[in-house]
Amino acid sequence: MAYRNLTQKEINQLQAAGCEADDWGKVLTSAPAVDHIQRVRFSGTVRFGKFGREFEFPGGLRKHAGIHDATLHNVTVGDDCLIENISNYIANYEIGHDTVLENVDLVLTDGPCRFGNGVSVSVLNETGGREVLIYDRLTAQIAYVMAMYRHRPELVKVLDRMVEEYAKSQESTVGRIGSHVFIRNTRYLNSVRIGDYAVISGVNRLRNGSVHSNQAAPTQIGHGVIADNFIISSGSHLTDNATFTNCFIGQACHFGHGYSASDSLFFSNCQGENGEACAIFAGPFTVTHHKSTLLIAGNFSFMNAGSGSNQSNHMYKLGPIHQGILERGAKTSSDSYILWPSRVGAFSLVMGRHVNHSDTTWLPFSYLIEQQNTTYLVPGVNLRSVGTIRDAQKWPKRDARKDPDRLDCINYNLLSPYTIQKMFKGIQLLKNLQHSSGELSDIYSYHSAKIRNSSLRKGLDLYRIAITKFLGNSIIKKLEDLPAGASDEVIRETLKPELLGGKGKWTDLSGLIAPKELVDALLARIENGEVADLAAVDHAFRQMHADYYRLEWTWAYDKYADFFGFPLETITAAQVREIVERWKVAVIGLDEMLYEDAKKEFNLASMTGFGADGSREEKELDFEQVRGDFESNSFVQAVLEHIRVKRALGDELLARLRA
C-alpha cells in the first residue's frame, strides 16, 4: 500500500481534533482525507488507511470507523478499522483491515519475539526429559514422536532443530492483528499474533503467543482468560477465567469455567471445564468437565475423565518423575484414582482407586475395577458395552474442525490392526494364564491385577468374536465388487494386497493408526536428513493416514491363516463362504449383546426417581415421556438397522459366491 505524508491542512485538522504527534513527518496515510480521528497521540512511525465504513454492534448500535482516544507508537492501521478508548497505548503492531479495538488497556510487542514458537513444554515428566517445542503447525503425530521417542535421541535433536529454525523465521519486533478481528474490554496483550476473524473479548492477559484464526474457523477468547507462552489453533474457544501457561491448544478445542493447565499439549477437539491439567499429552478428543478432576503426567486420547478423577506422579522419593498412559478410548469413572506409573489398554474403563501399577496394554476393551484395594481385571467386556459403541459413533460427528486445513490425522476406527493385534496377543496371554495356573483356578494374577475364571473365559470369547468381525469386515469390503460366479483364481487375485508396508506391529501416534515399520522408516529418513523440514514430516504422516485401508488389508491378509486355518493365497469360494457365515454370527451376536446392554437403561431400576409422587404406572409413564420407550430409542434403532444391513450384506456376498 502506498502511503504519503500529511499535508499541513490535514495536520491542522488533526490538531483541532485534539491530536498530537512527536513528529508529524512520521505520520503517514493512504487515505484521501483524515476525518474520524480524534484525541490521538502519534509516536514513532504511524500509518493508517481510510475510514469509510460503519460497524453495527449487537443491539443495533452503529459506529463509524476511525481512531478515538488512543496513543499509537509504531503502528500500522489498515482500512476501515475502529480503534477507540485505548487507556494506555498500542505499540509495535500491524493491524489489518475492518478490525475493531475497543476499551483496551495495553497492546504491545516488547522486543524481538517468536509469538509462542519454540516454547518448551515439559510434558509427561514435570522435571523434564520429554520436552516438546511447540510451533504454529504442531500436530499430534509430530508432538508424539518428539515426546515418546526419546530412545532415538538423534531423531529428537533433528526435530528440535527444525522447530528452532521455524521459530527463528517467525521472530519479529512487530506483532500483527489480522483483518476482521474484534478485540474489546481486554486488559493486556503483549507480543501476541492474532489471526483474521478472531474475537478477543474481556481477556485479562495474553502474553507471548499466537492466536490462529480464519473466516472458516474463527477463534474466540473470552472473559477472564489468562495465557502465557502459548499457541492457540483455529476454531478454538477459551472463556470464563481459563488459565494456560506453556501450552499448545489444537484446533476446535473448548475450555472454560476456570479450567487451568500448565506445560500441557491439547490437540483437536479437546474439552476442559472446571478441572486442572499439569504436564499432560492430551491427544484428540480428551475431555474433562468436572471439578476436582486432575489430569497429570499422562498420555490420553479419545478419553473422558469422570468427576473427581486424578492420578499421582509423585511418590515422595525422587520427585514428580512418574508418568502413565491411558491408550485411546480409555475412560475413568467418578472418583477414580491411578498411581503412576501405569498403563491402561485401549477402550478400557477404570473404576475405583488403583495403586498397584498395572499394565493392561495387551487386554483392550476391559474393565479395571477396585475391590478392597485390589485391582480386578475383566478382559474384553467393553466390547459388548453400548457406551463403547456410542462413543465410537459420536467422535466423528463431534469433530468440530471447520478449518479446511486440518492439522491432526485422526483415525476413528474402533477395530483396527492396532486393537486387533492386542486381542491376538491377549488371547495367547489368557491361554497362558490358564495353562500355568490351571483351567479350574478361581483367580488368575496378571501384572498386579486379578482376573476371575469366568471373566477370563468370557474375555477369550469376546476377543474371538471381535477378531472374526474385523477379519470378516475386511474380506467382505475387499470382495464388494467381485462378479457373481467368480473362480477361485479371480478371488485370490482380488484379495492380493496393493501395498507391502502394513505387516508387523501397528502403533497409535495419538490419533494416527499406522504400521510401526513405516513409522520407523520415516523416522530413520528424518535422522539421516532425507526429510528436510517439518512440512515434509507432516506430509509423510498424512500419506500414511490416506493409505490406511490399503495398509490395513496388507496386515489382515496374513491373519486369516492363523485365525481361520486357511491362507488367502490358496483360498476357495467355499472357504470365503465359511468366513462370511462365521462373520454373520459374530456381528449379529455382538449386536444382540449391545441390544441387551441397552435394555438395562430402560429397566425398572433405571426408573427410580421418575413419577416422584405417583404409582408404578405413573412412574413408567413419566419415564416414557422423558426418555421415550426402548424400541423407539435412536441407538436401539441403529443397532437393529445394523443387524439388518450386515445380515443383508453377508447374504448378498454369499449369493454371488454360490452363483
C-alpha positions in Angstrom: 0.0 0.0 0.0 1.3 3.5 -0.9 1.5 5.9 1.9 2.1 9.7 1.8 2.9 12.4 4.3 0.2 14.5 5.8 -0.5 18.0 4.3 -0.3 21.0 6.6 -4.1 21.3 6.3 -4.5 17.8 7.5 -2.1 18.3 10.4 -4.1 21.4 11.4 -7.3 19.4 11.2 -5.9 16.7 13.4 -4.6 19.2 15.9 -8.0 20.9 16.0 -9.5 17.4 16.8 -7.2 17.1 19.9 -4.4 15.1 18.2 -0.7 15.5 18.8 2.5 13.9 17.4 6.1 13.7 18.4 7.0 14.1 14.7 4.2 14.8 12.2 6.7 13.8 9.4 6.4 10.2 10.6 2.6 10.1 10.5 1.6 8.7 7.1 -1.7 7.9 5.4 -3.0 6.2 2.3 -6.4 7.9 2.5 -7.7 11.0 0.7 -8.7 12.6 4.0 -8.1 12.3 7.7 -11.6 12.5 9.0 -12.8 10.4 12.0 -9.6 10.8 14.0 -9.9 12.5 17.4 -7.8 12.8 20.5 -5.0 10.6 19.3 -1.3 10.8 20.2 1.1 9.6 17.5 4.5 8.4 18.4 7.2 6.9 16.2 6.1 5.9 12.7 2.3 5.6 12.4 0.5 4.6 9.2 -3.3 4.4 8.6 -5.7 3.9 5.8 -9.2 5.2 5.1 -12.2 5.2 7.5 -15.1 4.7 5.2 -17.5 2.2 6.8 -19.8 1.8 9.7 -19.9 -1.1 12.2 -23.1 -2.5 13.6 -22.9 -4.0 17.1 -25.3 -6.3 18.9 -28.4 -4.4 19.9 -28.4 -2.3 16.8 -25.7 0.3 17.8 -23.8 1.7 14.9 -20.3 3.3 15.0 -18.2 4.8 12.2 -14.7 3.6 11.6 -12.0 5.8 13.0 -9.4 6.3 15.8 -10.5 8.0 19.0 -8.9 8.4 22.4 -5.7 6.4 21.7 -1.9 6.5 21.8 -0.2 4.8 18.9 3.5 4.1 18.7 5.0 2.5 15.6 1.6 1.2 14.4 0.2 0.5 11.0 -3.6 0.5 10.8 -5.4 -0.9 7.8 -8.5 0.4 6.1 -11.9 0.7 7.8 -10.8 0.0 11.4 -12.3 1.3 14.6 -9.9 1.9 17.4 -11.1 3.8 20.5 -10.7 4.1 24.2 -7.2 2.7 24.5 -6.5 3.6 28.1 -2.7 3.0 27.8 -1.3 2.6 24.3 -0.7 0.4 21.3 3.0 -0.2 20.3 4.8 -2.0 17.5 1.8 -3.6 15.8 0.4 -4.0 12.3 -3.4 -4.1 12.2 -5.3 -5.4 9.3 -8.5 -4.0 7.7 -12.1 -4.0 9.1 -10.8 -4.6 12.7 -12.2 -3.2 16.0 -10.2 -2.5 19.1 -12.4 -1.0 21.9 -11.8 -0.4 25.6 -8.4 -2.0 25.6 -5.7 -1.2 28.2 -2.3 -2.1 26.6 -1.3 -3.7 23.4 2.4 -4.0 22.6 5.2 -6.1 21.2 8.2 -5.8 23.5 11.4 -6.5 21.7 12.2 -9.5 19.3 9.5 -12.1 19.8 8.6 -15.5 18.3 5.0 -15.4 19.4 5.0 -18.7 21.2 7.0 -20.6 18.6 9.9 -22.5 20.2 8.4 -22.5 23.7 9.5 -25.7 25.5 6.6 -27.7 27.1 7.7 -30.2 29.8 5.0 -32.7 29.0 4.5 -36.0 30.9 7.5 -35.5 33.1 7.4 -32.3 35.1 11.1 -32.4 35.9 12.0 -32.5 32.2 13.2 -35.1 29.7 10.3 -35.2 27.3 10.1 -31.5 26.3 8.2 -30.7 23.2 9.0 -27.4 21.3 5.7 -26.0 20.1 5.1 -24.1 16.9 2.3 -22.8 14.8 1.5 -26.1 12.9 2.4 -28.6 15.5 0.4 -31.9 15.0 -0.4 -34.6 17.5 1.7 -37.0 15.4 4.9 -34.9 15.4 4.5 -34.0 19.1 4.0 -37.7 20.0 7.3 -38.6 18.3 9.1 -35.7 20.0 7.8 -36.7 23.4 7.7 -40.5 23.3 10.7 -41.5 21.1 13.4 -40.4 23.5 15.1 -43.8 22.8 16.1 -42.1 19.5 18.0 -39.0 20.7 19.3 -38.1 17.2 15.8 -38.0 15.9 14.6 -35.7 18.7 17.6 -33.4 18.0 16.8 -33.1 14.3 13.1 -32.3 15.0 14.1 -29.8 17.7 16.4 -28.2 15.2 13.6 -28.0 12.6 11.3 -26.3 15.1 14.1 -23.9 16.2 14.7 -22.9 12.5 11.0 -22.3 12.0 10.7 -20.3 15.3 13.6 -18.2 14.2 11.9 -17.4 10.9 8.9 -16.1 12.8 10.9 -13.7 15.0 9.9 -10.1 14.8 9.8 -6.9 16.7 6.3 -6.1 15.3 3.2 -8.0 16.2 0.2 -8.5 13.9 -3.5 -8.3 14.5 -5.4 -9.6 11.4 -8.4 -8.4 9.5 -12.0 -8.6 10.7 -10.7 -9.0 14.3 -12.8 -7.9 17.2 -10.9 -7.0 20.4 -13.0 -5.5 23.2 -12.8 -4.9 27.0 -9.3 -6.5 27.1 -6.6 -5.6 29.6 -3.2 -6.7 28.3 -1.8 -8.1 25.1 1.9 -8.5 25.0 3.8 -9.9 22.0 0.7 -11.7 20.6 0.0 -12.5 17.0 -3.8 -12.7 16.2 -5.3 -14.2 13.1 -8.2 -13.0 10.9 -11.7 -13.1 12.3 -10.6 -13.8 15.9 -12.8 -12.5 18.7 -11.0 -11.4 21.9 -13.4 -10.1 24.5 -12.9 -9.5 28.2 -9.5 -11.2 28.3 -7.2 -10.5 31.2 -3.8 -11.3 29.7 -2.3 -12.8 26.6 1.5 -12.9 26.5 4.0 -14.3 24.1 1.7 -16.4 21.9 -0.2 -16.8 18.6 -4.0 -17.0 18.2 -4.7 -18.7 14.8 -8.0 -17.9 13.2 -9.6 -17.5 9.8 -13.0 -16.9 8.3 -13.9 -20.7 8.1 -12.8 -21.3 11.7 -12.7 -18.2 13.9 -11.1 -18.4 17.3 -12.8 -16.9 20.4 -11.1 -16.0 23.6 -13.4 -14.6 26.2 -13.9 -13.3 29.8 -11.0 -13.6 32.2 -8.7 -15.8 30.2 -5.0 -15.7 31.0 -2.5 -17.3 28.7 1.3 -17.1 28.8 3.7 -18.7 26.3 1.1 -20.4 24.1 -0.2 -21.3 20.7 -3.9 -21.5 20.1 -5.1 -23.1 16.9 -8.0 -22.2 14.6 -11.6 -22.7 15.7 -10.9 -23.0 19.5 -12.9 -21.3 22.2 -11.5 -20.3 25.6 -13.5 -18.4 28.1 -14.6 -17.9 31.7 -11.3 -17.5 33.5 -9.5 -20.4 31.9 -5.7 -20.1 32.5 -2.9 -21.6 30.5 0.9 -21.5 30.9 3.3 -23.1 28.4 0.6 -24.8 26.4 -0.3 -25.7 22.9 -4.1 -25.8 22.1 -5.2 -27.6 18.9 -8.0 -27.0 16.5 -11.6 -26.7 17.7 -10.8 -27.1 21.4 -13.1 -25.7 24.1 -12.0 -24.6 27.6 -13.9 -22.7 30.2 -15.3 -22.5 33.8 -12.0 -21.8 35.4 -10.1 -24.6 33.7 -6.3 -24.3 34.3 -3.4 -26.0 32.6 0.4 -25.8 32.6 3.1 -27.5 30.5 0.4 -29.4 28.5 -0.4 -30.2 24.9 -4.1 -30.3 23.8 -4.9 -31.5 20.3 -8.0 -31.4 18.1 -11.4 -31.3 19.8 -10.2 -31.5 23.4 -12.6 -30.0 26.0 -11.8 -28.9 29.6 -14.0 -27.3 32.2 -13.6 -26.8 36.0 -10.6 -29.1 36.4 -6.9 -28.9 36.2 -4.1 -30.3 33.9 -0.4 -30.5 34.5 2.2 -31.9 32.1 -0.3 -33.9 30.1 -0.3 -35.0 26.5 -3.9 -34.7 25.5 -4.5 -36.3 22.2 -7.7 -35.7 20.1 -11.0 -35.8 22.0 -9.5 -35.7 25.5 -12.5 -34.5 27.6 -12.9 -33.5 31.2 -15.8 -31.4 32.5 -15.8 -31.8 36.3 -14.5 -30.0 39.3 -11.8 -31.8 41.4 -10.6 -33.6 38.3 -6.8 -33.5 37.9 -5.1 -34.9 34.9 -1.3 -35.0 35.5 1.7 -36.5 33.7 -0.5 -38.7 31.5 -0.9 -39.5 27.8 -4.5 -39.6 26.7 -6.7 -39.6 23.6 -10.4 -40.2 23.0 -10.7 -40.1 26.7 -13.4 -39.0 29.1 -12.4 -38.3 32.7 -15.2 -38.7 35.3 -15.7 -36.3 38.1 -13.0 -36.4 40.7 -10.6 -38.4 38.6 -7.0 -37.9 39.4 -3.6 -39.5 39.2 -0.3 -39.3 41.2 3.1 -38.8 39.6 5.0 -38.2 42.9 5.9 -40.9 45.4 7.9 -38.6 47.6 11.2 -40.1 46.7 12.9 -38.6 43.7 10.2 -36.0 42.8 7.3 -35.9 40.3 9.0 -38.2 37.8 6.4 -40.8 37.0 4.1 -40.9 34.1 1.2 -43.0 32.8 -0.6 -43.9 29.6 -4.3 -44.4 29.0 -4.5 -45.7 25.5 -7.1 -44.5 23.1 -10.7 -44.6 24.2 -9.9 -45.3 27.9 -12.3 -43.7 30.4 -12.3 -43.1 34.1 -15.4 -43.2 36.3 -16.2 -40.8 39.1 -13.6 -40.6 41.9 -11.2 -42.9 40.1 -7.5 -42.8 41.0 -4.4 -44.2 39.4 -0.9 -44.3 40.9 1.6 -43.8 38.1 3.4 -45.5 36.5 0.6 -47.5 35.0 -0.7 -48.3 31.5 -4.3 -48.9 30.7 -5.3 -50.8 27.5 -7.3 -49.2 24.7 -11.1 -48.6 25.2 -10.9 -49.7 28.8 -12.9 -48.4 31.8 -11.2 -47.6 35.1 -13.4 -47.6 38.3 -12.1 -47.1 41.8 -8.6 -46.5 43.2 -5.7 -48.4 41.7 -2.2 -48.2 43.4 -0.5 -51.4 42.0 1.0 -50.1 38.7 -1.0 -52.4 36.5 -0.3 -52.7 32.7 -3.2 -53.9 30.6 -1.7 -53.0 27.2 -2.5 -56.4 25.7 -6.0 -56.7 27.1 -8.0 -53.9 25.4 -11.8 -53.2 26.0 -11.5 -54.2 29.6 -12.8 -53.1 33.0 -10.4 -52.3 35.8 -12.4 -52.5 39.0 -11.1 -51.9 42.5 -12.4 -54.1 45.3 -10.8 -53.8 48.8 -7.7 -52.2 47.4 -7.2 -54.9 44.8 -7.4 -54.3 41.0 -9.7 -56.8 39.3 -9.4 -57.0 35.5 -12.4 -58.0 33.3 -11.0 -58.6 29.8 -12.9 -57.6 26.7 -16.2 -56.8 28.4 -16.3 -53.3 27.0 -16.8 -54.8 23.5 -20.4 -55.6 24.5 -20.9 -52.2 26.2 -23.4 -49.9 24.5 -21.4 -47.0 25.8 -18.3 -48.0 23.8 -20.2 -48.2 20.5 -21.9 -44.9 21.2 -18.5 -43.3 21.8 -17.2 -44.6 18.5 -20.2 -43.2 16.7 -20.2 -39.8 18.3 -16.5 -38.9 17.8 -16.6 -38.3 14.1 -19.9 -36.5 14.5 -18.3 -34.2 17.1 -15.3 -33.3 15.1 -15.8 -29.5 15.2 -12.9 -28.6 13.0 -14.2 -26.1 10.3 -10.7 -25.2 9.0 -10.2 -26.9 5.7 -6.5 -27.2 6.7 -6.8 -29.8 9.4 -3.6 -30.4 11.3 -4.1 -33.7 13.1 -4.6 -37.1 11.4 -7.4 -38.8 13.2 -8.5 -42.4 12.7 -11.8 -43.2 14.4 -11.9 -47.0 13.9 -12.8 -49.0 17.0 -11.4 -52.2 15.4 -8.1 -51.8 13.6 -4.8 -53.6 13.3 -3.8 -51.6 16.4 -6.5 -53.1 18.6 -6.9 -56.5 16.9 -3.2 -57.2 17.3 -3.7 -56.7 21.0 -6.6 -59.2 21.0 -4.4 -61.8 19.3 -1.8 -61.2 22.0 -4.5 -61.1 24.7 -5.9 -64.5 23.7 -2.4 -66.0 23.9 -1.8 -64.3 27.2 -5.1 -65.5 28.7 -4.5 -69.1 27.5 -1.0 -69.0 29.1 -2.6 -68.0 32.4 -5.0 -70.9 32.1 -2.1 -73.3 31.3 0.2 -72.1 34.1 -2.4 -71.8 36.9 -4.9 -74.4 35.7 -8.2 -74.0 34.0 -10.1 -74.6 37.2 -8.4 -71.8 39.2 -10.8 -69.3 40.7 -8.4 -66.3 40.3 -5.5 -65.6 38.0 -2.9 -62.9 38.6 -1.6 -60.7 35.9 0.6 -57.5 36.3 -0.7 -56.7 39.8 -4.3 -57.4 38.8 -6.6 -60.3 39.5 -8.8 -62.0 36.8 -11.7 -64.2 37.8 -12.0 -67.5 36.0 -15.4 -66.6 34.5 -14.1 -63.2 33.3 -11.1 -64.9 31.6 -13.3 -67.3 29.7 -15.7 -64.6 28.6 -12.8 -62.4 27.6 -11.5 -65.2 25.3 -14.9 -65.5 23.7 -15.3 -61.7 23.2 -11.8 -61.3 21.7 -12.6 -64.2 19.2 -15.9 -62.6 18.2 -14.2 -59.2 17.7 -11.4 -60.7 15.6 -14.0 -62.6 13.5 -15.9 -59.4 13.0 -12.8 -57.4 11.9 -11.4 -60.0 9.5 -14.9 -60.6 8.1 -15.5 -56.9 7.5 -12.1 -56.7 5.8 -12.7 -59.6 3.3 -16.2 -58.5 2.6 -15.1 -55.0 1.8 -12.3 -56.4 -0.4 -14.8 -58.5 -2.4 -17.6 -56.0 -2.7 -17.0 -55.7 -6.5 -16.4 -59.4 -7.1 -18.6 -60.5 -10.0 -21.0 -63.4 -9.5 -19.7 -66.8 -10.1 -16.0 -65.7 -10.0 -13.5 -68.5 -10.0 -11.1 -69.3 -7.1 -8.3 -67.8 -9.1 -10.2 -64.5 -9.6 -11.0 -64.4 -5.8 -7.3 -64.9 -4.9 -6.2 -62.2 -7.4 -8.8 -59.8 -6.0 -7.6 -60.4 -2.4 -3.9 -59.7 -3.1 -2.6 -56.7 -1.1 -1.8 -53.5 -3.0 0.8 -52.2 -0.6 3.6 -54.1 1.2 4.2 -51.9 4.2 1.4 -52.9 6.5 2.8 -56.1 8.0 4.0 -56.5 11.6 3.2 -54.3 14.6 1.0 -51.3 14.3 1.0 -48.2 16.6 -1.2 -45.3 17.5 0.5 -42.0 17.1 -2.1 -40.0 19.1 -4.8 -40.4 16.6 -3.0 -41.8 13.6 -3.0 -45.6 13.4 -0.1 -46.8 11.2 2.3 -49.7 10.7 5.3 -49.3 13.0 7.6 -50.4 10.1 6.6 -47.4 8.1 6.8 -45.1 11.0 10.3 -46.3 11.8 11.4 -45.9 8.2 10.2 -42.3 8.2 12.0 -41.6 11.4 15.2 -43.0 10.0 14.8 -40.7 7.0 14.4 -37.8 9.3 17.5 -38.7 11.2 19.7 -39.0 8.1 18.5 -35.8 6.6 16.4 -37.2 3.7 13.3 -35.3 5.1 14.2 -31.7 5.0 11.6 -29.8 7.2 8.5 -30.0 9.3 6.2 -29.7 6.3 7.7 -32.8 4.8 7.4 -34.8 8.0 3.7 -33.7 8.2 3.2 -34.7 4.6 4.6 -38.2 5.2 2.2 -38.8 8.2 -0.7 -37.6 6.1 0.2 -40.1 3.4 0.2 -42.9 5.9 -3.3 -41.7 7.0 -4.5 -41.6 3.4 -3.2 -45.2 2.8 -4.8 -46.6 6.0 -7.3 -49.0 4.4 -4.9 -50.4 1.9 -2.3 -50.9 4.6 -4.9 -52.4 6.9 -5.7 -55.1 4.3 -1.9 -55.9 4.0 -1.9 -56.6 7.7 -5.1 -58.5 7.7 -4.1 -60.7 4.7 -1.7 -62.8 6.8 -4.0 -63.3 9.7 -6.6 -65.5 8.1 -4.3 -68.5 8.1 -3.7 -68.0 11.9 -7.3 -67.5 12.8 -9.5 -69.4 10.3 -6.9 -72.0 9.4 -6.5 -71.4 5.7 -4.3 -68.8 3.9 -5.7 -66.4 1.4 -3.1 -67.4 -1.2 -4.9 -70.7 -1.7 -8.4 -69.7 -0.6 -11.5 -71.1 -2.3 -15.0 -69.7 -2.7 -16.3 -72.3 -0.2 -13.8 -71.1 2.4 -14.8 -67.5 1.8 -18.4 -68.6 2.4 -17.3 -70.2 5.7 -15.7 -66.9 6.8 -18.8 -64.9 5.9 -21.0 -67.3 7.8 -18.9 -67.0 10.9 -18.7 -63.3 10.4 -22.5 -63.1 10.4 -22.8 -65.0 13.6 -20.1 -62.7 15.2 -21.6 -59.4 14.1 -25.2 -60.3 14.9 -24.2 -61.9 18.2 -22.2 -58.8 19.3 -25.1 -56.5 18.2 -27.5 -58.7 20.3 -25.2 -58.2 23.3 -25.4 -54.4 22.7 -29.1 -54.6 22.4 -29.4 -56.4 25.8 -26.9 -53.9 27.3 -29.1 -51.0 26.1 -32.1 -52.6 27.7 -30.6 -52.0 31.1 -31.2 -48.3 30.6 -34.9 -49.0 30.5 -35.5 -51.4 33.3 -37.4 -50.7 36.5 -34.3 -49.8 38.5 -33.5 -47.0 35.9 -36.9 -45.5 36.6 -36.0 -44.7 40.2 -36.7 -41.0 40.7 -39.4 -40.9 38.0 -43.0 -40.4 38.9 -41.9 -38.8 42.1 -45.4 -38.6 43.7 -47.3 -41.4 41.8 -47.8 -45.1 41.4 -45.7 -47.5 39.4 -47.9 -46.9 36.3 -47.3 -43.1 36.7 -43.6 -43.8 37.1 -43.4 -45.8 33.9 -45.5 -43.1 32.0 -43.3 -40.3 33.4 -40.2 -42.3 32.3 -41.6 -42.8 28.8 -42.5 -39.1 28.4 -38.9 -38.1 29.4 -36.8 -40.9 28.0 -39.0 -42.5 25.4 -39.7 -46.2 25.0 -36.9 -48.7 24.4 -37.8 -49.8 20.9 -38.0 -46.1 19.7 -34.6 -45.1 21.1 -32.4 -43.9 18.3 -29.4 -46.1 19.4 -31.6 -49.2 19.7 -33.0 -48.4 16.2 -29.4 -48.1 14.9 -28.4 -51.5 16.4 -31.4 -53.2 14.8 -30.7 -51.5 11.5 -27.1 -52.6 11.8 -28.2 -56.2 12.3 -30.4 -55.9 9.2 -27.8 -54.3 7.0 -25.0 -56.6 8.0 -27.1 -59.7 7.5 -28.1 -58.5 4.1 -24.5 -57.6 3.2 -23.3 -61.1 4.1 -26.2 -62.8 2.3 -25.6 -60.8 -0.8 -21.9 -61.8 -1.0 -22.8 -65.5 -0.3 -25.3 -65.4 -3.2 -22.6 -64.1 -5.5 -20.2 -66.7 -4.4 -22.8 -69.5 -4.8 -23.5 -68.3 -8.3 
